[in-house]
Amino acid sequence: MIIAKTIDELYNAKQTLSGSIGFVPTMGALHHGHLSLIQQARKENENLIVSIFVNPTQFLEGEDLDAYPRKEVADKKICELSGVDILFMPDIGSMYESDELCIGAPAIRGYILEGEKRPGHFDGMLQVVMKLLNLSGATKAYFGKKDAQQLALIMQMVKNYFMDVEIVLCEIVRDDKGLALSSRNIYLDADEKQRALALSRSLKRATKLVMAGELNVEAIKKGMVNVLEDVDEIEYVAIVDREFNALKEVKIGNTIILVAAWVGKPRLIDNLWI
Ligand code: PAF
């Protein structure tokens, strides 16, 4: 595995590759969720590039940029053992200059739900994903469904900017109790971990309601809120189509049910695609 820390090192390393390139962008602190993306990308491509970059422009003032979990040594080992060809770990100076040209999130879909709670987050996320996709020269890039709105916006960026890369949607990975894996789960103590299960429980409740024939969005959201009493604060419960347009009724095959809530220190998100 080649570790590239600068753009030149990345370009030099890419010279050694021929054939399709699978790409998995990450912010490090790799867990089984990342691993499943890496393994899928490894299987489906001749070459595999993974990036680890804690992107400052997608963190808001007061968020956990400095405290964001970092475990470089373990991450390198995981990548090496997973058959990664190039691990790209740039520093901030390689990725940004002071007076940058910026792309922004769309005015509506980029500023609802996560975008409303974290205004500007998606501008920074799209900015770095555009850079990383261009740098990697990926044929296919792999993203988890857990960050559903991020994924929808990346797909919109690829479409709107006619970018020549296939975005592959990967399933959410959960622990044995149903908690969706996230690097921020390390902030949870035992009691909070238990209480955090309310998020996946609320999605199970939504599934039950839909399977019983309930398609009305308000009724499903009410049913979900009823099982979220263990969280410290519910930020939103929402039901949208795959492009994040609001829905009045669930459309089977084109619906995402989302929940965001605070449990202890971290803000957790989870969702269900139906
Ligand atoms: O989902 C993430 O880890 C990040 O938002 C991403 C896509 C790596 C961009 O920094």
Boltz pocket constraint, residues with backbone or C-beta under 6 A from the ligand:
constraints:
  - pocket:
      binder: B
      contacts: [[A, 25], [A, 26], [A, 27], [A, 53], [A, 55], [A, 58], [A, 125], [A, 128], [A, 129], [A, 147], [A, 150]]
      max_distance: 6.0
